[in-house]
């Protein structure tokens, strides 16, 4: 009986080890790294390509040093990434992490061995105060913090919409905000903040994803939501605080 019991234990341990090894094998391809771990890994692998999958305009406003811009929305994306050495590690990132995760999955399907993804994208990178560089020296001027504070410090309720031009949920949210702005123009102001153009405001208000909605009255934040809000949800918050 003891021998049989030992055999069963041995088999159980073997199955556990096999499951763990399979799990690690399946997950060794792609790794989501925090900004500090992503930076550390880049320093460990200085020759590994760093792929920024955002639009060229976003890339020009600020990107990681030595990054190569390959827009995931470009019809030629697959052809361009396939020019990279699939047997060696590759770094990918975008603004919030969604597009780079998509890129990671596509690269897995194309046979890449290891891809490191920046979790939270440039928004998390900037929130951590890590360095970036720019190409476009004539970028559109950012809204100053003083201007932002003046526009939110009012008797009206101010809905601040942090958005990006490429963001699909942001586009879904936009007409709802426009309707409220028109219908309640005497009581509500909608302030749209492009996260690619207003890095200081985004950083100070700790915005790490888009869309993000902040609702102010005076200097007080009444509500903060990462993601979209329905018209009914917005009206409930507004009417409660009029």
C-alpha positions in Angstrom: 0.0 0.0 0.0 2.8 2.4 0.8 4.4 1.7 -2.5 1.2 2.4 -4.4 0.7 5.6 -2.3 4.2 6.8 -3.2 3.6 6.1 -6.9 0.4 8.1 -6.8 2.1 11.0 -5.1 5.0 10.8 -7.6 2.5 10.9 -10.5 0.7 13.9 -8.9 3.9 15.8 -8.5 4.9 15.0 -12.1 1.5 16.3 -13.4 1.8 19.4 -11.4 5.4 20.1 -12.7 4.2 19.4 -16.2 1.3 21.8 -15.9 3.6 24.5 -14.5 6.1 24.0 -17.3 3.4 24.1 -19.9 2.0 27.3 -18.3 5.4 28.9 -18.3 6.0 27.8 -21.9 2.8 29.3 -23.1 3.5 32.6 -21.3 7.2 32.9 -22.1 6.3 34.4 -25.4 4.8 37.7 -24.3 5.4 39.5 -21.0 3.6 42.6 -19.8 6.1 44.7 -17.9 5.6 47.7 -15.7 7.4 50.9 -16.8 10.3 50.4 -14.5 10.7 46.7 -15.4 10.3 47.6 -19.1 13.1 50.2 -18.8 15.3 47.7 -16.9 14.7 45.0 -19.6 15.6 47.4 -22.4 18.8 48.2 -20.6 19.6 44.5 -20.4 18.8 44.1 -24.1 20.2 47.2 -25.7 20.2 45.7 -29.2 16.5 44.6 -29.1 14.2 46.6 -31.4 11.7 48.9 -29.6 8.5 49.2 -31.7 6.1 52.1 -31.1 2.8 51.0 -32.7 1.0 54.4 -32.4 0.3 56.8 -35.2 3.2 58.9 -36.6 1.6 62.0 -35.1 1.6 60.4 -31.6 5.1 59.2 -32.1 6.3 62.7 -33.0 4.9 64.2 -29.9 7.0 61.9 -27.7 8.4 58.4 -27.7 11.0 56.1 -26.2 14.6 56.6 -27.2 15.6 54.5 -30.2 12.0 53.5 -30.8 10.9 52.6 -34.4 7.4 53.7 -35.4 5.3 51.0 -37.0 1.7 52.0 -36.9 -0.5 49.0 -36.1 -3.4 50.6 -38.1 -1.2 50.7 -41.2 -2.3 48.2 -43.8 1.4 47.2 -44.2 1.9 46.5 -40.5 2.4 42.7 -40.8 4.8 43.1 -43.7 6.9 45.7 -41.7 7.1 43.7 -38.5 8.0 40.5 -40.5 11.3 42.3 -41.5 12.4 42.0 -37.8 14.4 39.0 -36.5 11.7 36.8 -35.0 14.2 34.7 -33.1 15.3 37.6 -30.9 13.4 39.7 -28.3 11.3 42.7 -29.3 9.8 45.5 -27.2 6.3 47.0 -28.1 4.3 49.8 -26.7 1.5 52.3 -27.5 -0.3 55.0 -25.4 -2.4 52.9 -23.0 -1.4 49.3 -23.8 -4.4 48.2 -25.9 -2.8 48.5 -29.3 0.5 47.0 -28.2 -1.4 44.0 -26.8 -3.0 43.6 -30.2 0.4 43.9 -31.8 1.8 41.3 -29.4 -1.0 38.8 -30.4 -0.4 39.4 -34.1 3.4 38.9 -33.6 2.7 35.7 -31.8 0.7 34.5 -34.8 3.6 35.5 -37.0 6.1 33.3 -35.1 8.0 35.8 -32.9 9.7 34.1 -30.0 9.6 36.8 -27.2 7.8 40.1 -27.2 7.9 42.5 -24.2 4.8 44.7 -23.8 4.8 48.0 -21.9 1.7 47.6 -19.6 -0.2 50.8 -19.5 1.8 52.2 -22.4 3.2 55.8 -22.5 0.6 57.0 -20.1 2.0 54.8 -17.3 5.5 55.6 -18.5 4.9 59.3 -18.2 3.1 58.9 -14.8 6.3 57.2 -13.6 8.3 60.2 -14.7 10.5 58.2 -17.1 12.3 59.9 -20.0 11.1 60.3 -23.6 12.2 62.1 -26.7 10.4 63.9 -29.5 10.7 64.4 -33.2 8.3 67.2 -33.9 9.7 70.5 -32.6 6.7 72.5 -33.8 4.0 70.5 -31.9 0.7 72.2 -31.0 1.0 74.2 -27.8 -0.3 72.4 -24.7 -3.0 73.9 -22.6 -1.3 75.4 -19.5 -2.1 74.2 -16.1 -3.3 77.7 -15.2 -5.7 77.7 -18.1 -7.0 74.3 -17.1 -7.6 75.4 -13.5 -9.4 78.5 -14.6 -11.7 76.6 -16.9 -12.6 74.0 -14.3 -13.1 76.5 -11.4 -16.5 77.8 -12.3 -20.1 77.7 -11.0 -21.0 75.3 -13.7 -20.5 71.6 -13.7 -17.5 70.9 -15.9 -17.1 67.5 -17.6 -13.5 66.9 -18.5 -13.1 64.4 -21.3 -9.6 62.9 -21.6 -9.5 61.4 -25.0 -7.2 60.5 -28.0 -8.0 60.9 -31.7 -7.3 57.2 -32.3 -9.4 55.9 -29.4 -12.6 54.1 -30.5 -14.4 54.2 -27.1 -13.6 58.0 -27.0 -15.4 58.4 -30.3 -18.4 56.6 -28.9 -18.4 58.9 -25.9 -18.1 62.1 -27.9 -21.7 62.5 -29.2 -23.1 61.8 -25.7 -21.1 64.6 -24.3 -22.0 66.9 -27.1 -25.7 66.2 -26.5 -25.4 67.1 -22.8 -23.4 70.2 -23.6 -26.1 71.5 -26.0 -29.1 70.5 -23.8 -27.6 71.8 -20.6 -25.4 74.7 -21.8 -26.4 77.0 -19.0 -25.4 74.5 -16.3 -22.7 72.3 -17.9 -19.4 72.8 -19.7 -17.6 70.1 -21.5 -13.8 70.4 -21.7 -12.0 68.0 -24.0 -8.3 67.2 -23.3 -6.3 65.5 -26.0 -3.9 63.3 -24.0 -1.3 63.4 -26.7 -1.3 67.2 -26.7 -1.6 68.0 -23.0 1.0 65.9 -21.2 1.4 68.1 -18.1 -2.3 68.1 -17.3 -2.5 64.4 -17.9 0.4 63.7 -15.6 -0.8 66.0 -12.8 -4.3 64.6 -12.8 -2.9 61.0 -12.9 -4.7 60.0 -16.1 -3.5 56.6 -17.2 -6.1 55.4 -19.7 -8.5 56.8 -22.3 -11.3 57.6 -22.2 -11.3 59.0 -18.7 -14.0 61.3 -17.5 -13.6 63.8 -14.5 -16.6 65.8 -13.4 -15.9 69.0 -11.5 -17.8 71.6 -9.6 -15.5 74.5 -8.6 -12.3 72.8 -7.7 -13.9 69.7 -6.3 -13.9 66.5 -8.4 -17.4 65.0 -8.1 -16.7 61.9 -10.1 -13.9 60.1 -12.0 -14.4 57.2 -14.4 -12.0 55.3 -16.6 -14.0 54.2 -19.6 -17.2 55.5 -21.0 -20.4 56.7 -19.2 -23.9 56.5 -20.6 -26.0 59.6 -21.0 -28.2 58.4 -18.1 -25.2 57.9 -15.8 -23.8 61.4 -16.6 -27.2 63.0 -16.1 -27.6 61.3 -12.7 -24.3 62.7 -11.5 -25.0 66.2 -12.9 -28.6 66.4 -11.5 -27.4 65.2 -8.1 -24.9 68.1 -7.9 -26.8 71.0 -9.5 
